[in-house]
Structure formats: C-alpha cells, structure tokens
Amino acid sequence: MEGENKAVDDSSSLSDASQKVADSKTKSSDPGMDVDPAVVTESETVQRTENGKDSEAGSGDSQPADKGEASQAVQSEEKKQKLDYSDESSCSGKAEGESSQESPKETVTFKVMFNKTKYDVTFDLDGTVTALKEHIQTVTGVPVAMQKLMYKGLVKEDKTLRELKVTNNAKFMLVGSKLDDVLQVNKPVDKKALEEEAKKGAAKEPFSKMKQHKKVIDKGVPDDAMPGIKGVKERLPNVPISGMVNKANSKVRLTFKLELDQLWLGTKERTEKLPMNSIKAVVSEPIEGHEEYHMMAIQLGPTEASRYWIYWVPAQYINSIKDTILGKWQYF
C-alpha cells in the first residue's frame, strides 16, 4: 500500500511540475501575468542549448562550402590571368611578325648616265645587278642583253649593290643601244648616198695633210707613246692613255672616270675634268704613214672651232673612246 501511495504521489508531483511549466509559458506570453523566474530561466536554458546545437550544426555545414567556393574563385582567376597573358603574348608575337614583314627594304638612289641623259634611279640595296638591268630597261628602253653597266669598271651581274658599295648620288655609266637604233643601223643602205659621201670625202683634204696638223705630225711618234695596233678594236685599258701630244706639242693623257661620268684631260700644266655630256662630238682620222695611230679631236662647243686636237692616239682604242664619251653601244 505504501508503495502504491508513493507512486501516486510521484505521479501527482510530476503532473504538478508540468502544470507549472505550462502555466509559466502562458504567463510569459501574457505581459500582465507574473512569471516564476526559476521556471523561465530553466526554459530559456533549454532553448538556448537547442539553438546552440542547431547553429553549430549550421556553421559546420557552411564552412566547407565557403572554402570550396573560395578555391574555385582563385582557380578561375588564375585561369583568366593565364588566358590574358597568352592573348597578350600572341598579340605581341603577331605584332612583331607583322612589323618584321612590313619593315621597308633599304634602298639607294643614284644616277644612270646614258646617251648624255641622266636618269634618277632608286633601287633595293640588296638587289642584284641582273635585277637592276631589268629595271633600267623599263627606264631607258635599252634591252638587258644590250646593256653594259659600269660603276668603277664593268659590274658583274651576280653582285648586289651593297657588295658594290653603291652610295646615294653615285653614278652609273650605261653603254648600249635601244632596239630601234639597232634596227635602224641594220636597214639597207642607199648605194647612191654612199657613193656621194665617198666623193665628198675624196675631195676633202685629209687632216694629217693640213698645215696646222702637219707641223705636229712631222715631229714623229713620241718616244713614250703607247703601242698602236692597226685594224684591231680593244676595250679601254685600266690605266690612263698616255704618250700623246696636243697642238702645242705638250704631253697629253686621257683618264676615264666612269663613276663620275667625266673625262680627265691632263697636261703638264693642269688637268681638265670634262663632263661626258659637255662633249658634243668626237672625230678622228688615221695618220698617213702611221695608220696604227690616229689624230683625234674632242669638240667642246657647237662649232668646229672648239675642237681640242690630240695626236698619236693608239688606233685600237679609238672606237672605245668614241663609244664611251658618246654613250653608244660597243659591238665587240
């Protein structure tokens, strides 16, 4: 009996405690009611404990997510930087390639002298003489096969202008003939015209018989005259032609400065530097009794009175002298 009574008492005490808690909650919701501080404190402690567990669980779940998002953001930023760097590198590479491709060629501007006419030519410094001749053909009309180009001597076709050390304002000498001129030379000659010219020549007294020339010729071949060869045509020598005399019987030498387009006429007293295009004509005639030599006149003005006479010119160089001064094609 006593145990049953204790159980009943315990049960009633538990129900009373539950009722107190319920009453405390009701009172707490109603501001006009009194609340037991002990009950309220116990209730808040339980709620705080539950909320703390929930918050801890929530924060524990959110921390890994935040770390994963941050890692992804860093990787994304690194990829972006790499892409930007590769784009910049490719753009700079393209720019360098384009700049190297578009870099202008180094050119040189010089003059080409042909038939007393100056042509200004601008050409690639690394271009060959062969390519230059093709360009000159378009400028002058002289075919490549008929060109002889001189710059400090006859130039080789496989050389570049850089190898020839061509500089701005340099001068080239072009010897050749246009195709029309060659065809004109090859036209049939009128026999009657030739006969008339022969008659006029026969009637005219030879230069070597004229008094003003005879007095120089009669003194004989100078001791230092260069050897003359009759009936032979040779190119200009690499040295000045010397051992000749003028009307005053003074020594004369001829030096051809092709790179300057000048003929230097030297005497004991001075050297005259004559531009090729200032010489109007060149005439010559074999010296009778010494046909291996010629007497030659360089005409510097419009009339025959301006002729400068030179005696004892080796016959083998006469054609080369005329063609070089007058800019005509040499057929040998």
LUMFI-887158 format. One line per 5 residues: number of its first residue (from 1); their letters; for each residue x negated, y negated, z of N, C-alpha, C. Coordinates in pm, whole numbers, plus 32768, in hexadecimal, padded with zeros to 4 digits. Each point is the difference from the previous one (the first is absolute). Layout:
N
NUM = A = X:Y:Z:X:Y:Z:X:Y:Z | ...
This chain:
332
1 = MEGEN = 7FAD:8077:8000:8053:7F89:8000:7FA9:7F84:8000 | 7F9B:8009:804F:7FAA:7F8B:800C:7FBA:7FE7:7F7A | 7FD8:8069:7FB8:7FBE:7FEB:7F7B:8060:7FC4:7F9E | 807A:802B:8000:8062:7FC7:7FA3:8016:7F6F:8020 | 8004:7FDE:8080:8016:7F74:8025:7F8B:7FAC:7FD2
6 = KAVDD = 7F85:8034:800B:7F8A:7FB5:7FD3:8004:7FEA:7F6B | 802C:8064:7FB8:8008:7FF1:7F6C:8065:7F99:7FDB | 8072:8001:804B:806A:7F9C:7FE4:7FCB:7F77:801F | 7FB6:7FF4:806F:7FCA:7F7E:8026:7F9D:7FCE:7F99 | 7FA7:805D:7FD2:7F9F:7FD8:7F99:8044:7FD4:7F81
11 = SSSLS = 8067:8047:7FDB:804B:7FDD:7F86:8042:7F7B:800D | 803A:7FE6:8073:8043:7F80:8014:7F9D:7F8F:8002 | 7F8A:801D:803C:7F9A:7F96:8002:7FCE:7FE0:7F74 | 7FF4:8069:7FAE:7FD6:7FE7:7F74:8069:7FB1:7FB5 | 807A:8021:8014:806B:7FB6:7FBB:8005:7F72:802E
16 = DASQK = 7FE5:7FED:8083:7FFF:7F77:8033:7F8F:7FB0:7FC0 | 7F8C:8040:7FF5:7F8E:7FB9:7FC0:8020:7FDC:7F70 | 803C:805C:7FB6:8026:7FE3:7F75:8062:7F8F:7FFA | 8060:8003:805E:8063:7F95:8000:7FBE:7F7A:8019 | 7F9A:7FFE:8059:7FBA:7F82:801C:7FB9:7FCC:7F84
21 = VADSK = 7FC1:805E:7FBA:7FBA:7FD4:7F85:8061:7FC7:7F9D | 8070:8041:7FEE:8067:7FCF:7FA3:8034:7F7B:8029 | 8017:7FF2:8083:8032:7F80:8032:7F9A:7F93:7FEB | 7F7E:8025:8012:7F98:7F99:7FED:7FF7:7FD1:7F70 | 8012:805B:7FA7:7FFF:7FD9:7F71:8074:7FA6:7FE0
26 = TKSSD = 8074:8022:8039:8077:7FAE:7FE7:7FED:7F77:8038 | 7FC5:7FFA:8075:7FE9:7F7E:803F:7F99:7FB0:7FB6 | 7F9C:8045:7FCE:7F98:7FB5:7FB7:8036:7FC1:7F83 | 8060:8043:7FC5:803E:7FC6:7F88:805B:7F8D:8022 | 8031:7FFF:807B:8058:7F92:8029:7FAF:7FA3:8056
31 = PGMDV = 7FE8:7F83:7FD5:7FAB:7FA6:804C:803C:7FDA:8086 | 8084:8012:800E:803E:7FD6:807E:7FF5:8067:806C | 7FD3:8073:7FDE:7FF9:806B:8062:7F74:8009:803A | 7FFA:8036:8082:7F7E:8012:8042:7FC3:8080:7FD4 | 7F79:8000:7FEB:7FB8:8076:7FCF:7F9B:802A:8068
36 = DPAVV = 7FF8:8082:8012:7F9F:8035:8060:7F75:7FFA:7FC2 | 7FA6:7FB5:803E:7F79:7FEF:7FC3:7FB7:8083:7FF1 | 8012:805D:8059:7FB8:8080:7FF8:802F:8050:7F89 | 8082:7FFB:7FEA:8037:804C:7F8E:7FD4:7FC5:7F7D | 8004:7F7B:7FFB:7FD8:7FBA:7F83:7F6E:801A:7FE2
41 = TESET = 7FAD:7FFB:8067:7F70:8015:7FEB:7FE7:808C:7FCB | 8045:805F:8039:7FEE:808B:7FD3:802B:8013:7F6E | 806F:7FC1:7FDF:8033:800A:7F74:7FA0:7FC1:7F9C | 7FCD:7F87:8024:7FA5:7FBB:7FA4:7F80:804E:7FEE | 7FD5:8041:8071:7F84:804E:7FF5:8010:8072:7F9F
46 = VQRTE = 8072:8042:8005:801A:806F:7FA3:8003:7FCF:7F70 | 8046:7F8E:7FE9:800B:7FCC:7F77:7F77:7FD4:7FCB | 7FB1:7FC0:8059:7F7C:7FD2:7FD4:7FA8:8075:7FDF | 800F:8069:8050:7FAE:8076:7FE4:8024:803E:7F7B | 807F:8007:7FE4:802E:8037:7F7F:7FD6:7FA8:7F8C
51 = NGKDS = 8010:7F7E:8013:7FD9:7FA3:7F95:7F6A:8005:7FE8 | 7FB5:800F:806A:7F6E:8008:7FF1:7FD7:8076:7FB0 | 803F:8072:8016:7FE0:8077:7FB3:8024:7FEB:7F6D | 8074:7FC4:7FE8:8029:7FE7:7F74:7F9F:7FA4:7FBB | 7FD7:7F94:8047:7FA4:7FA1:7FC1:7F79:803E:7FE6
56 = EAGSG = 7FD6:8054:8062:7F7F:8042:7FEA:8007:805D:7F89 | 8070:8046:7FF8:8010:805A:7F8C:8003:7FB1:7F7F | 8045:7F8D:8000:8008:7FAE:7F85:7F7C:7FC6:7FDB | 7FB5:7FCB:8060:7F7D:7FC6:7FE0:7FA0:8069:7FD1 | 800C:8076:8037:7FA9:806D:7FD3:801A:8026:7F72
61 = DSQPA = 807C:7FFB:7FD6:8022:8020:7F74:7FD6:7F91:7FA2 | 8005:7F82:8028:7FE4:7F90:7FA7:7F6B:7FEA:7FEA | 7FAC:8023:8062:7F71:7FE6:7FF3:7FC3:804A:7F8B | 8017:8081:7FEC:7FC8:8043:7F89:8031:7FC5:7F7F | 807E:7FD9:7FFE:8036:7FC5:7F83:7FB8:7F7E:7FE0
66 = DKGEA = 7FE9:7FAE:8068:7FBB:7F80:7FE8:7F72:8018:7FCF | 7FBA:8063:8039:7F78:801D:7FD4:7FFE:8030:7F70 | 805E:8055:7FD7:8005:8031:7F75:8019:7F90:7F9D | 805D:7FA5:8024:801C:7F8F:7FA7:7F84:7FA6:7FF2 | 7FBA:7FE8:806B:7F87:7FAB:7FFA:7F94:8040:7FAA
71 = SQAVQ = 7FF1:8086:800E:7F9B:8046:7FAE:8021:7FF8:7F6D | 8082:8014:7FE1:8029:7FF4:7F73:7FE9:7F73:7FCB | 801A:7F9B:804F:7FEB:7F75:7FD4:7F6D:7FE6:7FE2 | 7FA6:8034:8057:7F70:7FED:7FEA:7FD3:8045:7F80 | 802E:807E:7FEB:7FDC:8048:7F85:8033:7FB8:7F85
76 = SEEKK = 8079:7FCE:8008:803A:7FB6:7F8E:7FAE:7F83:7FE0 | 7FD4:7FB9:8069:7FB1:7F86:7FEC:7F78:8021:7FC1 | 7FC2:8071:802E:7F7F:8028:7FC7:800E:8024:7F6E | 806A:8049:7FDD:8017:8023:7F73:8013:7F82:7FAC | 804A:7FA2:8035:8018:7F83:7FB7:7F7E:7FB6:7FE6
81 = QKLDY = 7FA8:7FFA:806A:7F7F:7FBD:7FEF:7FAA:8045:7F97 | 8003:8088:8002:7FB3:804B:7F9C:8033:7FE4:7F74 | 8084:7FFD:7FF1:803A:7FE4:7F7C:7FDB:7F74:7FD1 | 8009:7FA0:8060:7FDB:7F77:7FDC:7F6E:7FF8:7FD5 | 7FA7:8047:8049:7F71:7FFF:7FDD:7FE7:8040:7F79
86 = SDESS = 8046:8070:7FE6:7FED:8042:7F7E:8034:7FAA:7F8F | 8070:7FBA:8018:8035:7FA6:7F98:7F9E:7F90:7FE4 | 7FC7:7FC7:806F:7F9F:7F95:7FED:7F85:8031:7FB7 | 7FD2:807A:8022:7F89:8037:7FBF:8019:8017:7F6C | 8077:8039:7FE2:801E:8019:7F73:800E:7F7F:7FB3
91 = CSGKA = 803E:7F9C:8040:800F:7F7E:7FBC:7F79:7FC0:7FE8 | 7FA8:8006:8069:7F7B:7FC5:7FED:7FB1:804B:7F98 | 8010:8088:7FFD:7FBB:804F:7F99:802F:7FDC:7F76 | 8084:7FF0:7FF1:8035:7FD9:7F7E:7FCE:7F76:7FD9 | 7FFF:7FA5:8064:7FD1:7F78:7FE1:7F70:8001:7FD4
96 = EGESS = 7FAC:8052:8048:7F73:8008:7FD8:7FF2:803D:7F76 | 804F:8068:7FE3:7FFA:803E:7F7B:802A:7FA1:7F94 | 806C:7FB5:801B:802F:7F9F:7F9B:7F9A:7F91:7FED | 7FC3:7FD3:8071:7F9E:7F94:7FF3:7F87:802E:7FB2 | 7FD7:8081:8018:7F8C:8033:7FB5:8020:8012:7F6D
101 = QESPK = 807D:802A:7FE4:8025:8011:7F73:8010:7F7B:7FBA | 8033:7F9D:804B:801D:7F7F:7FC1:7F89:7FA2:8005 | 7F8F:802A:803B:7F8C:7FA8:8007:7FD1:7FDF:7F72 | 7FF0:7F7F:7FE1:7FDD:7FD9:7F77:7F73:802B:7FDA | 7FED:801C:7F7F:7F7D:8026:7FCF:7FA5:7F86:7FFB
106 = ETVTF = 7F81:8016:8012:7F9E:7F93:7FF9:7FE1:7FE3:7F6E | 8015:7F85:7FD6:7FEC:7FDA:7F75:7F91:7F99:7FF4 | 7FD3:7FED:7F85:7F9A:7F9D:7FE3:8028:7FB8:7F80 | 7FE8:7F7F:7FF9:8025:7FAE:7F8D:7F80:7FD2:7FB9 | 7FFB:8016:7F80:7F88:7FDD:7FB4:802A:7FD6:7F74
111 = KVMFN = 7F9B:7FDC:7FAD:801B:7FD2:7F77:7FC7:8064:7F9D | 8049:8013:7F94:7FD1:8054:7F92:7FF1:7FA5:7F86 | 7F86:7FFA:7FCB:7FE3:7FAB:7F8D:800A:8053:7F80 | 8054:7FD1:7FA5:800C:8045:7F80:801B:7F9A:7F92 | 7FAA:8003:7F9B:8013:7FAA:7F8B:8014:7F6E:8026
116 = KTKYD = 7FA9:7FD0:805E:8001:7F75:802E:807E:7FDB:804D | 8048:8064:8031:8078:7FE8:8050:7FED:8041:8089 | 802A:7FB9:8068:7FF6:8034:8088:8088:8036:802D | 7FFF:8077:8036:8079:803E:8035:7FED:8017:8096 | 805E:7FCD:804F:7FFD:8018:8091:8042:8087:801C
121 = VTFDL = 7FB7:8056:8044:8030:8089:801B:7FF7:801A:8096 | 806D:8034:8038:8002:802E:808A:8015:8097:7FFE | 7FA6:8049:8043:8004:8092:7FF5:7FD9:8040:8084 | 802C:807D:8011:7FE2:804E:8078:7F69:8014:800E | 7FCC:7FDE:8075:7F6F:800A:8015:7FD1:8091:7FFB
126 = DGTVT = 8059:805D:801E:7FDB:808E:7FFB:802A:8042:7F7D | 802E:7FB0:7FA0:8022:8035:7F7C:7F84:8018:7FAC | 8009:805F:7FA4:7F8E:8023:7FAD:7FF8:7FA5:7F86 | 7F8E:8004:7FBE:7FED:7FB1:7F86:805F:8032:7F93 | 801A:8083:7FFE:805E:8038:7F9F:8089:7FC0:800F
131 = ALKEH = 8031:7FF8:807C:8082:7FC2:801A:7FFC:7F6B:7FDF | 7F90:7FBF:801C:7FF2:7F71:7FE0:8009:7FE9:7F6A | 7FC1:8057:7FB0:8005:7FF0:7F6F:808F:800C:7FCC | 804E:8059:803C:808C:800D:7FD7:804C:7F80:801F | 7FE0:7FC2:8072:8040:7F81:8022:7FD3:7F91:7FA2
136 = IQTVT = 7F7F:7FFF:7FE0:7FCB:7F99:7FA6:803F:800C:7F76 | 801E:8079:7FD6:8042:8013:7F7E:8085:7FB6:7FFC | 804C:8006:806F:8081:7FBB:8003:7FEF:7F68:8002 | 7F8D:7FD2:8030:7FE8:7F6F:800B:7FC7:7FC7:7F7F | 7F9D:8046:7FC6:7FB9:7FCA:7F8C:802D:803C:7F7B
141 = GVPVA = 803A:8078:8004:8026:8042:7F84:7F90:8052:7FC3 | 7F8D:800A:8045:7F8F:804F:7FCF:8014:8091:802F | 8008:8062:7FA4:8013:808B:8029:7F8F:8031:805A | 8022:805B:805B:7F9D:8035:805E:7F8A:803F:7FB6 | 801D:8049:7F93:7F95:8045:7FB6:7FA0:7F9F:7FBD
146 = MQKLM = 8028:7F81:7FF2:7FAB:7F9E:7FBC:7FC8:7F98:8060 | 8009:801D:8082:7FCF:7FA1:8064:7F74:8025:802F | 7FAE:7F9A:800D:7F81:800C:8046:8000:7F94:806B | 8005:802D:807E:800C:7FA4:8070:7F7A:7FF5:8047 | 7FD6:7F85:8014:7F7C:7FE8:803B:800B:7FAB:807E
151 = YKGLV = 7FBE:8030:8067:7FF2:7FB6:807D:7F79:8028:803C | 7FA3:7FA7:7FF2:7F75:801F:8023:7FD1:807A:7FB0 | 8021:7FFF:7F82:7FE2:8071:7FA9:807F:804C:7FDE | 7FF5:8062:7FA8:8072:8050:7FD7:8031:8054:8075 | 8082:7FF5:8022:8035:8046:8075:802B:808D:7FDC
156 = KEDKT = 7FF7:805C:8062:802A:808A:7FEC:8093:800E:8025 | 8046:8052:7FB3:8091:8007:800E:802C:8043:8081 | 7FAE:8056:803C:802A:8047:8079:7FE3:7FB1:8080 | 7FC5:7F8C:7FF3:7FE0:7FAE:8074:8079:7FAC:8028 | 800D:7FE3:8082:8067:7FA6:8030:7FC8:7F73:800A
161 = LRELK = 805A:7F9F:8008:7FD2:7F75:800A:7FB7:7FEA:8084 | 8026:804A:8067:7FB9:7FF4:8080:7F70:8032:7FF3 | 7FF0:8070:7FB7:7F79:8037:7FEB:7FAB:7FA3:7FAB | 803F:7FB6:7FA6:7FB7:7F9F:7FAD:7FE7:7F7E:804B | 8038:7FF5:807A:7FEF:7F89:8054:8037:7F83:7FBB
166 = VTNNA = 8078:8010:7FC6:8043:7F8F:7FBE:803B:7FA6:806C | 7FE9:7F7F:7FF4:8033:7F9E:805F:8061:7FA1:7FBB | 8047:7FB5:804F:805C:7F9C:7FC8:7FB3:7F9B:7FAB | 803E:7FD8:7F91:7FC8:7F9F:7FA1:7F8A:8038:7FB0 | 7FEC:8083:8006:7F98:803D:7FAC:802C:7FFB:7F6D
171 = KFMLV = 7FA2:801A:7FA5:801D:7FF9:7F70:7FD8:8081:7FBB | 805F:8035:7FB5:7FE6:8075:7FAC:7FF8:7FD0:7F6F | 7FAE:8043:7FB2:7FF4:7FE3:7F70:803D:8074:7FB4 | 8065:7FE3:7FB1:8041:8067:7FAF:7FD4:7FF2:7F6F | 7FC8:806A:7FCA:7FD8:8004:7F73:805C:8065:7FBC
176 = GSKLD = 8041:7FD5:7F96:805D:8058:7FBA:804F:7FB4:7F97 | 805A:8044:7FBF:8055:7FC3:7F9B:808D:8036:800D | 805E:7FAA:7FE3:808C:802B:7FFD:8018:8059:7F86 | 8065:8052:800A:801B:805E:7F95:8020:7FB9:7F7D | 8045:7F90:8008:8021:7FB4:7F87:7F81:7FCC:7FBC
181 = DVLQV = 7F9E:7FD8:8051:7F82:7FCD:7FC6:7FB5:806F:7FB7 | 8002:8079:803D:7FBD:8071:7FC0:8044:8024:7F7C | 8084:7FFF:8002:804A:801F:7F84:7FE6:7F97:7F96 | 7FF1:7F84:802D:7FE5:7F94:7FA1:7F77:8012:7FBE | 7F9E:802F:8051:7F7A:8017:7FC9:8001:8070:7F9A
186 = NKPVD = 8054:8065:8018:8004:8076:7FA9:8054:7FEE:7F83 | 803A:7F8A:7FEF:804F:7FE9:7F86:7FA4:7FFE:7F85 | 8034:8027:7F8D:7FAF:7FFC:7F85:7FCF:7F73:7FE3 | 7F83:7FF6:7FDA:7FC4:7F7C:7FE7:8010:7FDC:7F6C | 801F:7F83:7FE9:800F:7FCE:7F78:7F74:7FF4:7FC2
191 = KKALE = 7FE9:804D:7F96:7F7C:8000:7FC0:7FDE:7F78:7FC5 | 8062:7FBC:7FCC:7FE7:7F7C:7FC5:7FD1:7F9E:806B | 803E:8006:8074:7FD8:7FA7:806D:7F71:801C:802C | 7FDC:807F:8005:7F78:8023:8025:7F9B:7FCD:7F9A | 8021:800B:7F82:7FA7:7FD1:7F97:7FEC:7F6A:8009
196 = EEAKK = 806B:7FB9:801D:7FF6:7F6E:800B:7FA7:7FD9:8077 | 8012:8048:8071:7FAC:7FE3:8074:7F6D:801F:7FE4 | 7FE8:806B:7FB5:7F76:8024:7FDD:7FC0:7F95:7FA9 | 804E:7FCA:7FA5:7FCC:7F95:7FA9:7FDD:7F83:8051 | 8058:7FE0:805F:7FE5:7F8A:8053:7F81:8016:8053
201 = GAAKE = 7FF0:807B:8034:7F8A:801D:8051:7F80:7FFA:7FAF | 8008:802E:7F85:7F8A:7FFF:7FAA:7FD8:7F72:7FDC | 8065:7FAB:7FF2:7FE3:7F75:7FDB:7FC6:7FB3:8076 | 801F:802E:807B:7FD2:7FBA:8078:7F71:802A:8022 | 7FAF:7FA1:8025:7F76:801B:8022:7FF6:8045:8086
206 = PFSKM = 7FAF:806A:800F:7FF1:8045:8081:7FCB:7F9F:806A | 8029:8018:807E:7FD4:7FAB:806E:7F67:8000:800B | 7FC6:8074:7FED:7F6F:800B:8014:7FB0:7FB3:7F97 | 8043:7FD7:7F93:7FBC:7FB3:7F98:800F:7F6A:8016 | 805C:7FDB:8057:8016:7F72:8019:7F88:7FC6:804B
211 = KQHKK = 7FE2:7F84:7FE2:7F88:7FC0:8031:7FF9:7FFE:8099 | 8071:7FDB:8042:7FFE:7FF3:8093:7FE9:8086:8048 | 8020:806E:7FB9:7FEA:8083:803E:7F7A:803D:7FD4 | 7FDA:7FE1:7F84:7F89:803D:7FC7:7F81:7FDC:8050 | 7FFD:7F87:8034:7F89:7FD5:8049:7FEE:804D:8083
216 = VIDKG = 806F:8033:8037:7FF6:8052:8079:7FDB:808F:7FDC | 803F:8032:7F94:7FEB:808C:7FD8:7F71:8016:7FCE | 7FCC:7F9C:7FBF:7F79:800F:7FC8:7F94:8013:806A | 801F:7FE4:807B:7F9F:8015:806B:7FF2:8092:8026 | 8059:8052:7FC9:7FF4:8090:8015:8048:8034:807B
221 = VPDDA = 8001:8085:800D:8044:8042:8071:7FB2:7FE4:8080 | 8042:7FD1:8069:7FBA:7FE8:807F:7FC0:807F:8036 | 7F93:7FF2:8047:7FB8:8075:8034:8053:804E:8066 | 8056:7FBA:804C:804D:8043:8068:808F:8020:7FD4 | 8019:7FFB:7F7D:8088:801F:7FCE:8020:8094:8019
226 = MPGIK = 807E:801B:8022:802A:808A:8014:8004:8047:7F79 | 7FE2:8080:7FF9:7FFF:8047:7F80:8089:7FFB:7FBC | 7FFF:7FE4:7F7D:807B:7FFE:7FB2:800D:807F:7FAC | 807E:802E:7FEC:8019:8079:7FB2:8067:7FDF:7F95 | 7FDD:8014:7F86:8058:7FE0:7F91:8066:8070:7FEB
231 = GVKER = 807D:7FD7:7FE2:8069:8061:7FDD:8033:8053:8075 | 7FE9:7FD4:807B:802D:804A:8077:8054:7FA2:8057 | 8069:8039:803E:8054:7FB3:805C:7FF5:803D:808B | 7FD8:7FAE:805F:7FF1:802F:8089:804C:7FA5:8060 | 801E:8038:8074:8040:7FB1:8068:7F9C:7F9E:803C
236 = LPNVP = 8037:7FA0:804A:7FA8:7F9F:8041:7FA6:8047:8064 | 7F84:7FD8:800A:7FA5:803F:8062:8025:7FD4:808D | 7FCC:8047:8062:801B:7FDE:808C:7FA8:7F8F:8032 | 7FAA:7FCF:7FAC:7FA7:7F91:8024:8019:7F8D:7FA0 | 7FDA:7F86:8025:8011:7F8F:7FA3:7FB5:8017:7F7C
241 = ISGMV = 803A:7FCB:7F95:7FBE:8006:7F7E:7FA0:7F89:7FFA | 7F80:801B:7FF4:7F9A:7F97:800A:7FA3:8005:7F87 | 7F9B:7FA6:8001:7F9F:7FFB:7F92:8030:7FB4:7F87 | 806F:7FB6:800A:8034:7FB3:7F8E:7FD9:7F6E:8012 | 8019:7FB0:7F99:7FE0:7F70:8006:8075:7FB0:7FC8
246 = NKANS = 8003:7F7E:8023:8065:7FA5:7FC8:7FC0:7FA6:7F96 | 804C:7F9B:7FD4:7FCD:7FAC:7F94:7F84:7FB2:8028 | 7FF0:7FE8:8082:7F88:7FB9:8030:7F8D:8061:8019 | 8015:807F:7FDB:7F9C:806A:8010:7FE2:801D:8095 | 8064:7FE1:8056:7FF4:801F:808D:803C:808B:801B
251 = KVRLT = 7FCB:8044:8061:802F:8087:801E:8092:7FFE:8031 | 804A:8065:7FD4:808E:800C:8025:801B:8091:802B | 8056:800C:8066:802F:8085:8028:8099:7FF8:8015 | 8043:806E:7FE3:8091:8008:8011:8020:8066:806D | 8051:7FD4:8063:802C:8058:806C:8098:7FFF:8002
256 = FKLEL = 803B:8075:7FF7:8093:800B:7FFE:8033:8022:808C | 8044:7F9E:803D:803C:8012:8085:8094:8020:7FEC | 801B:8080:7FE6:8089:8027:7FDF:805E:7FEF:8076 | 7FCE:8015:807B:8057:7FF2:8075:802D:7F6F:8014 | 7FB2:7FA2:7FC8:8023:7F71:8008:803A:7FCC:7F7E
261 = DQLWL = 8002:8057:7F99:802D:7FD8:7F7B:7FAD:7F8A:7FCD | 7F7C:800D:800E:7FA5:7F95:7FD9:7F8A:8038:7FB0 | 7FCB:7FAB:7FAB:7F82:801B:7FBA:7F9A:7F9B:8033 | 7F93:8034:803A:7F98:7FA8:8032:7F93:7FF4:7F95 | 7FEF:7F86:7FD1:7F9D:7FE1:7F99:7F8A:7FBB:8044
266 = GTKER = 7F94:804B:800F:7F90:7FCC:804D:7F8B:7FD5:7FA9 | 7FC6:7F8F:8026:7F84:7FD0:7FC2:7F9C:7FE4:8071 | 7F8C:7FD2:7FD8:7F9A:7FE2:8063:802B:7F8D:805A | 804E:7FA3:7FC8:8028:7F89:8049:8078:8019:805D | 8065:8047:7FD0:807B:8014:804E:804E:8078:7FCB
271 = TEKLP = 806B:8022:8048:805B:806C:7FD7:808E:7FC9:7FF4 | 8036:800B:7F89:808A:7FD4:7FE8:805F:8076:8019 | 8061:7FEB:8057:8064:8068:801E:807F:7FE0:7FB0 | 800E:8048:7F90:806D:7FE2:7FA2:8075:805F:8016 | 8078:7FCE:801F:8076:8058:8004:8018:803D:7F76
276 = MNSIK = 8024:807E:7FFE:8015:8045:7F80:806A:7FB9:7FAB | 806A:7FD1:8044:806C:7FC2:7FB1:7FDE:7F75:7FCE | 7F89:7FCC:8025:7FD6:7F7E:7FCB:7FB6:800E:7F7B | 7FDC:807C:7FDE:7FB7:8019:7F82:8067:8017:7F90 | 7FFC:7FAC:7F9C:8066:8001:7F97:7FE2:8067:7F94
281 = AVVSE = 7F80:8018:7FE3:7FDE:805E:7F94:7F6F:802D:8011 | 7FE2:8073:7FC2:7F77:8034:7FFD:7FE2:802C:7F71 | 7F97:7FC8:7FC4:7FDB:8025:7F78:7F70:8031:8000 | 7FE2:8057:7FA2:7F76:8034:7FFA:7FDF:8029:7F71 | 7F7E:8011:7FEB:7FD1:8028:7F7A:7F76:8041:800F
286 = PIEGH = 7FE8:806D:7FB8:7F7A:803E:8006:7F96:7F9F:7FCC | 7F8C:8006:803C:7F90:7FAC:7FD4:7FBA:8048:7F8C | 7FF8:7FBC:7F91:7FC3:803E:7F89:7F6E:8025:801B | 7FE2:807B:7FDB:7F7A:8033:8018:7FF0:803E:808B | 8060:7FE5:8056:7FFF:803A:8088:8091:8027:8024
291 = EEYHM = 803B:805A:7FB0:808D:8020:8011:801F:8047:8084 | 7F9B:802B:8047:8018:803C:8084:8021:7F96:8069 | 7FF7:7F80:7FD8:8023:7F90:8056:8065:7FA6:7FBA | 8050:7FBB:8053:8061:7FA0:7FCB:7FE5:7F76:803B | 8031:7F9A:7FB8:800E:7F7C:803B:8095:7FEF:801E
296 = MAIQL = 8020:7FCE:8074:808A:7FFF:8030:8021:7F76:8039 | 807B:7FD3:7FE6:802E:7F7E:8033:807A:8014:8059 | 7FFD:7FC0:8075:8073:7FFE:805C:8041:7F77:7FF4 | 807E:7FFD:7FD2:8044:7F81:7FE9:804E:7FDA:807E | 7FDA:7F8E:8039:803A:7FD4:807F:806E:7F99:7FED
301 = GPTEA = 800F:7FC9:7F89:8067:7F9C:7FE5:8051:8021:7F85 | 8057:7FA7:7FD7:8058:801C:7F8D:7FBA:7FFB:7F79 | 7F8A:7FC4:7FF7:7FBC:7FF2:7F7F:7F7A:804A:8000 | 7FC9:8012:7F89:7F81:8046:7FF1:7F8C:7FB2:803D | 8014:7F7F:8015:7F96:7FAE:803B:7FE3:8029:8091
306 = SRYWI = 805E:8048:803F:7FEE:8027:808C:7FBF:808B:800D | 7FCB:8035:7F93:7FC3:8085:8004:7F77:7FFB:8044 | 7FEA:8064:8056:7F7E:8010:8043:7FBD:8079:7FC0 | 7F90:7FE6:7FB9:7FBD:806A:7FB4:7F98:804A:8053 | 7FFF:8083:7FEC:7FA0:8058:8043:7FC2:805B:7F95
311 = YWVPA = 7F7C:800F:8005:7FB9:804D:7F9A:7FBF:807D:803E | 7FF3:8064:7FAB:7FC1:807F:8022:8053:8052:8066 | 8083:8007:7FE0:805B:8052:8051:7FFA:808F:7FC8 | 7FE6:8066:8051:7FFA:808A:7FCD:8081:8026:7FB9 | 7FF5:8034:7F87:8074:801B:7FAC:8062:8064:803F
316 = QYINS = 7FCD:805F:804F:8058:8067:8037:8062:7FCB:8068 | 7FE9:7F86:8034:8058:7FC8:8067:8062:7F98:7FCB | 7FF5:7FDD:7F82:8051:7F92:7FC8:8096:801B:8010 | 802D:8076:7FD8:808F:801E:800A:8032:8000:8091 | 7FB0:8037:805A:8027:8002:808D:8009:7F72:8039
321 = IKDTI = 7FA4:7FAA:7FD7:8003:7F76:8030:807F:7FBA:7FD1 | 8021:8010:7F81:8078:7FBE:7FCA:807E:8035:8043 | 8008:8084:800E:807A:803B:8038:8011:7FDC:8093 | 7F92:7FF9:8049:800A:7FDE:808E:8029:7F6E:8013 | 7FC7:7FA7:7FB4:8021:7F71:800E:808D:7FE5:7FD0
326 = LGKWQ = 8027:8039:7F90:8083:7FE4:7FC4:806D:805E:8032 | 7FDB:8066:8051:8064:805A:8039:8040:805B:7F9C | 7FB1:8036:7FA6:8037:805A:7F98:7FD4:808F:801C | 8048:805C:7FC3:7FE7:808E:8012:7F7F:802C:7FBB | 7FB1:8051:8048:7F87:8035:7FC5:801E:808C:7FC9
331 = YF = 7FEC:8017:7F81:8026:807D:7FC0:7F92:8068:8003 | 7FA2:7FF3:8059:7F92:8062:8008:7FE2:801E:8091
